[in-house]
């Protein structure tokens, strides 16, 4: 089992002139501590315009800072939004390779397409084309990592002439690839493309077993045709977390943050009516949380097994890993038993306090990491050996890297395209 921390940079109103600086500075301190106590991964989102829910619009800048504050923890983009209006694929390839080099080869590249109208509409991306844009961009980016020079791309949404995209990443053939998944069908899509699955469904361990079984069944089948040039067979789940030796203290410190995470997510993706710069999501959460399944009174200290979701009638109140070290270790073990590879914890959520988050991270490192760390490498090695033949067969089904035309020439006035793109004539073309 691997452990990660997940960052949205949540910032409920009210704000002042130092609020955004403080949330970033605090997150750097938390991740530096997590690196020291044994967390394996940290994951940073990319979101735009999602006030209060996520102030992480430039993850590449933040991860660059993290790379210089840490030594061993892996740096995850969770995720880069790939439709070209969000990020041109050349720029994604360049930024990821640069981060991989300055971090000493510690990058994981999670990818996605977004499903928030706030973001899609803001960048002029239509909902019916975003999946195809993600798939095309991912294909191009992986080729940019391995082709030297990049042979060019002539697609429906992307048109790039031959160029040597530099630098190249330290990890070969490229950093591990992941996809954001919120439903079973996207988990299976990740498997068909040989991608790690970052699941954001807050599932009970026993419910996650169906996803794990379907994911690994697909990734070892003939359906798997990798999007990249390596298969990354991993499935991760994301849950809120606050760890304390006293269960009620953990609840008091962490449950409102975990619930705000779920409520604000639903605000932008399910039911919210948002006026940019005006809507106060935190106030709406406080007034209406119970109506939408985030009833605080359902979360009670009981000393027993942690349910990820607490149900009462029609209400469902998310709890996740908010509890004592023994309770959280038991929850992790349940995920481990059904085959989940990584549990990623959300602690920086809502108005959770920085000092409480740091205490929780340190206690997790002292009490929980040692229970799993000794066998993590052996379990992972055995899994990769078990899947080696299937992964090799999948890569055989993937179209190999392309070779650029050796006669392709560029001069200051234009470029000849003798064997690239539709209708190429070999004539000089001005810009």
N, C-alpha and C positions, 0 to 999 in steps of 0.2 A: 504494500500500500504506500502510495506517495501522498504528500500533503501540500496543499497550495493555499494561498491567500488571494482574494479577489477584490479588485478595486474599481468602484464607480466614481469615487470622489463625490459622495453625496453631500449636499449642502442645503438642508432645509432653511427656509426663511425664518427670521429676518437676517439679512446680511449687513456687514459693514465693510469698510475699505480694506480690511485685513483678512476677511473671511476666506477668500479663495487662496491667498498665499498661505494661510495657516493650515488649510486642509491638505495642501500639497506637501508642505514641510513636515506635518505630522505623519503623513503616509510614508515619506522617505524614512523617517525614524522607525516606524513600525516595521517596514520591510528590512531595514538594516538589522533590527533585533531578530526578526524571523530567520534571516540568513544565519545568524549566530547560533540560534537554538535548534536548527535542524529542519526547518521547512524546506521542501524540495523545489517548489515553484511559487511564483507570484504572477498574477494575471491582471492585465490592465485593459480596460475597455476603450473603444472609440465610440463616442456619441456626440451628437450635435443638437443644440437648441433645447435639450431636455432639462430645463431648469429644475433645480433641487434634486432630481433623480440622479443626474450625472453631469459633473463639470469636467469631464475628461475628454476634451475635444482634440488634444494633441498628444496622444500616448507615446509617440516616438520621441518627443522631447523629454517626457517624464521618465521613460525607460532608459534613455541615455544617462540621465542623472542616477538612476538606480544602478546602472552598470558600474558606476564608479564608487558607489557606496557599499557594494556587496562583493563577495568572493566566490560563492558556490551556488547560490539559489538561481534557478533558471528563470528567464525573463520571458513571460508569455504575453503576446498580443492576443487579447481575448475579447474582441477580435478586431482585425483590420477590415473595414468595409470596402469591398472590392469593386462594385460598379464604378466605371471610370469617372463619372461625375463626382464621386467622393474622392477617389485617389487614382491618378493615372498609374497603370501597372508598372511603367518604367520607374516611377518614383517609389512605388512600394518595394520593388526589387532592390533599388539602390539603398533605401533606408534600412531594410531588413539586413542586407549584407553588411552595411556599415556597423549596425548595432551588434551583429554577430561577431565582427572582428574586434570591436572595442571591449566586448564582454568576454572575450576568450571562448567563443562558441557556445553560448548559453541561451540562445534564442529558440523559442517555440512560436511558430506562426499560425495563429488561429485566424480563420477567415469567415466572412459572412456577407450578407446582402442587405441587412436591416429590414424591419417590417413596420417601423413607426412612420406614420404619415407626416409627423413633424419633420423627420429627417428626409424621407423620400421626396416629399413635396418641396422641401427647402433646397434640394439639389436637382430638382427637375427629373426625377427617376420614376418611371411608371411601374406600378406594382406587377403588371403582367410580364414585364421584361427583366425584372431584377434578378431572377434566378439564372436566366441565360447569361446575363451580364457577369454575374459572379463566376459562373462556370468558365466562360471564355477568358476572363481576366486571370483566373487561377491557372489555366492552361498556359497562357502567355508568360506569367510570372515564373512558373517553374522552369520553363524553357530559358528564360533570361538568366536564371541561376546557373544553368549547366551548359548552354550553348556559347561557344567562344569562337567567333562572334555570334550573337543572336541573329538567327536567320531571317527575322522579320515575321510579321503577323498580319494577315489579311482576313479579318473576320467581319461579322455583322456589326459589332459594336466597337471594334478596335482595329486600327490600321497603323502599324508601326513598321518603318523600313528597316533594313538590316543595320545593326549597330552593335558594337561591343559594349554591353551593359556592364559597367564597373562601379564599385568593386564586386568581386565574387565572395560569397559567404565562406566562413571558416569551416563550417560543418558541410560534409560532402555526402550526397550530392547537394543537399540544401538542408536548412533547419526542418525539424519535424513539423508536419502540416496537420492542422485541426480544422474543424468546422463547428460553428455554433448550432446547437440542436435544442428545440423546445418540444418536439413531438416525436413519436416513434418513427414516423415516416422520414423525418430528417436524420434521425439516427441511422436508419437503414441506408439513406442516401450517402451519408458519410462513409459507411462501410463499403458501399459500392465504389466509392472513389478512393478507398484506401486511406482515409483520413481519420485521425483521432476525433472522437465525439465529445464535445463540451456540452453537457446536458444541463439545461436550466429549468428543469421541471419540478424540482424539490420533491422528489419521489421517496417514498418509504423504501428501505432496502429490499423488502420482500417484493414490492412492485417493480423495482429496478431490475430484478432477475430476468423478467421477460425481455427487457430492452437489451441487457447484456447478452442473453442467449441469441436473440435475433441479430445483434450486431456481429458477434463472432461467427455465427452461422453464415452470414452474408460475406464477411471479409475472407472467409476460407472457401467460398464458392466460386464458380465460374463467372458470377455476376461482377466480381471485383475487378475493375479496370482502373488502376491508380491515376489520380489527377496529377501526381508528381512522379518523381523518379525514385521514390522509396515509399514503402508502406509504413504507416504509423498506427499499429493496432492498439489503441488505448481508448478507454471510456472513462470519463470523469463526471462526477456529480457536484453540484453547487448547493450549499446549505448555509444558513446563518449560523454564527458561532459566538458564544461568550462563555468562557470557562472560569469557574471559581470553585473553591472548595466547599462553599455553602451554596446549595441549590437555589434557595430563594434570592440570594444576592446576585447570582448569575442571571436569574430571571429579571430582577429589578434593573440590572445594568444593561441587559441585552435584548429584551423582548420587544420593546418599542422600536428599536432600530431595525430589528429583523422584520417586524410588521410593516414599518414604513417602506422598507425595501420592496416588499411584495405589493403594497398599496400603490406606491408611486410607479412601479413597473406597470401595474394594471391601469393606472391613470393615463399613461401615454399609449398603451397598446390595446386596451380593452374598452374602458368606459368613460374616460376623461373628456371634459369640454375645456380646452385650454386657451386662454388669452395671453399671448406672449408678453412677458414683462409685467403682467397684472395678476394672474391666478396665483394664489397661495396654496400650494399643494399640502404643506404641513398643516395648515389650518383645516383644510378639507379632510385630511386624514384624521385629525383629532375629533372632528365632528361626525364623521361617517364611517369610521373604521369597522365598527361592528356590523353595519349593513352589508359590507362587502367581504365578510369572512375573516376579519382581523380583530376578533374580540379578545381584549386583554384578560378578561375574567376567566376565560377558558384555560389559561395557562396557570397551573397550580403545581407547587412543589409536592412531590410524592415519593421521591427517593427510588423510583423504579426505572424501567426502560424508557428511553427517550422516543416518543413518536415524532416524526418529522412534521406531521400534520395532526392537530387535535380536532376531533369532530364532535359536534353536538347539534343534533337536528340538522338543519340546512346550512349551518355555519361551519366553516373550516378555518382554523386559526393556526398559522404556520409557527412551528417552534424550532425545528432544526436541531443544531448542536448547542443549545443553550442549557448548560447544566454543569455538573461536577466532572472532574477528570474521569472517574469511573464510568459515569453515564456516557460521556462522549466516546471513551475508548470502546465501550460496548456497542455504540452506534456504528463506529468505524469498523468494528469486527463483523457486524452484520452486513455492511456493504462489502467487506472483503470476502465474506463467505459466498456471496452471489456473483463475484467476479468483477466488481468495480475496481478500476486500477488506481484512481486518484480521487480523493475527496478535497474539494476546494471550499474554503470557508470565507463567508462574508462577515467581517467584523466592523469595518468602517461603513456604518449604515445609520441613517437617521441622525439622531443627536447623541449617539454613543460617544462617550468621552474618551479622549486620547489616552489618558493614564489608565483607564479601565481596559482599553484594547491592549495596551502594552503589557499589563499584568496578565491578561488572558493569554497572550502569545507566549509569554515567558513560562507560565504554568503549563501550557500545552507542551512546550518543549521539554520541561522537566519531567512531566508525569505521563505523557501520552506517546510522544515520539519514540522513546526507548522501547516501548512495548511492541513496536512494529519495525523499527529501523534495521535491526540486525538481519531480518530475513527478506527485506525489500529487494535487495540486489539479486539474491538467489531466486526469488519468485519471478522477478522480471526476466532474468536470464533463461529460466526454464520455459517461460511462456514464449519467448522469442525463438528458442530452439524448437518448440512444439509447432510454431507457426511458420518456420523458415521455408519449408517446402511450398506451402500455400502462397506465401508472400512472393517467392521467386516465380511461381507460376503466374501470379497476378501481374508482375512486372513484364513478363513475356507478352502479355496481352496489351500492354501499353505501347503506343506508337513511340519509337525511339526519338532522341533529339535529332534535329535537322542540321544539315550542313549549309552554311551560307554559300551563295554563288561566289567562287573565287575571283570572278571578273567584275564583281560589283564595285563601282568606283564612285567616289564623291569628290568634287572639287568646290572651290568657293562660289562658283556660279550655279551649281546644280548637281544632279547625280544621275548616273545611268542605271537603269533597272532592267538588265537584260533577261533576268529569270526570276523576277519577284513581282508578285501582285497580278491582278487581273489586267489584261490589256497591255502588259509591259512590252515595249518596243526596242529597248536598248538605246533610245535617244536621250540626250541630255535634257533634264527637266528643271527649269528654274523653280525656286521656292514660290 
